[in-house]
Amino acid sequence: MIFPPQHLLRMLIALILSALAVPTYAQNDCTETELKRSPPSLNNHKCTISWIDHNQLKTVTWRENRGDGESAKLRHTLNKTVLTSSHLPQLIDVDQDGWHDMLTFTPVGQVNGVFDIFFYEPSHGTFTHAQPLSGHTLERDIDDYVIAISRNGPGQILRFFTIENQDFTFQFEINPYAPGSPAPGREFTCDISAVSSEVGSENERKGATPEDVEWLSDYCIQEPPIDREPRNIELLERAVETDRVPTDTLFYCRLDNNTHIVTISRVPGGMRYEYGRIGTDSVELALEQPLEQVQMVTEDDNGQSRFGEIRFTSGPYSYIASYRYDLFDTNGKLLPSGPDRARANPTFRRSLMVTKDGDRANPVFARDCLIAHSYDAILASERE
């Protein structure tokens, strides 16, 4: 649906004013808390986490799970998703389909615990709860196995899984510390089995060890050399891959030099502009202004293109976050309005410009955004 520019501007202002009429999400935003990996009991603490995934703003309400050792739960309602877990989730593309999944950990005992993984299903916009995996560390092998590592007495057991239909399928287990007939001078041997020794639901599960098991010897070395090239990497959220944002975000841009980000969000009484380096909490520039001082523009360029911008002004400088795209291709065919992967407009771009004394022809700073790591509520409003 195509709206005239005046209607677009009214929708955006209405969106902002409606949010400012009630307490903003940011007051209960997980990004604004001091919660660490093991949050204290906070009387059923509740907050929201938000991130950008392929030009979309994803938001999940998180509730602290106060039951000792109680597993994580996910609930979808008409207008929100609620995750109840012991720890705030990490955002990781576990199944490597290009979308972020949620991973949480519930401690059970002193070392081990349970990992709950919620796979994102883009066609439905929902999360699917996979089979929980037990252990203290999750890793991914270079052959795409997911490895759950558990403490077992003085040693460790490694269980290997494949991902099929957004769930885990047990394949085999490696115990580098198994008793048996070790080589001279060694206390343990290495056991590779297609049957899981884990007590519980996996006990009867049987998999199949690969025909070529030579590479498995890498996991049988109890103390591998420091300079050994690892086959595996721990599954952890990485700032270079994840765009966490305040829940009230109106514009987000990871600049195309992939070092800095710009975030514009709603705050009580106005809007906030932040510019900072990726992967750090430091803000190199912040502007917070009342709504009436922030200029918001949407324009239709004689029916040929459309663009919108949010502009903050401080002294002689203007900080302009914008998007632009053509409405038609060179053959006069109507183009889609956004940068979706499946049906993208090749002319679409988001950008940041800083000007002095209004001189757009000679900007102080100008960079495009990485489209897959950007978002704006103006375009989102237009397309709803």
Secondary structure, DSSP 4 states (H G I P E B T S, - for coil): ----HHHHHHHHHHHHHHHHTS--GGGGBGGGS---SSPPP-SS-EEEEEEEETTEEEEEEEEE--STTPPPEEEE-SS-EEEEESSPPEEE-TT-SSS-EEEEEEE-SSS-EEEEEEEEETTTTEEEEPPPEEESEEEEETTS-EEEEEEETTEEEEEEEEE-SSSEEEEEEEEEEE-S-PPTT-S-EEEEESB---SSTTTT-B----S--GGGGGGT-SS--TTSPPSEEE----TTT--EE-TTEEEEEEETTSSEEEEEEEETTEEEEEEEETTSS-EEEEEEEEGGGSEEEEEEETTTEEEEEEEEEETTEEEEEEEEEESB-TTSPBPPSS--SSS--TT-EEEEEEEETT-TTS-SEEEEEEEEEEEEHHHHHHH-
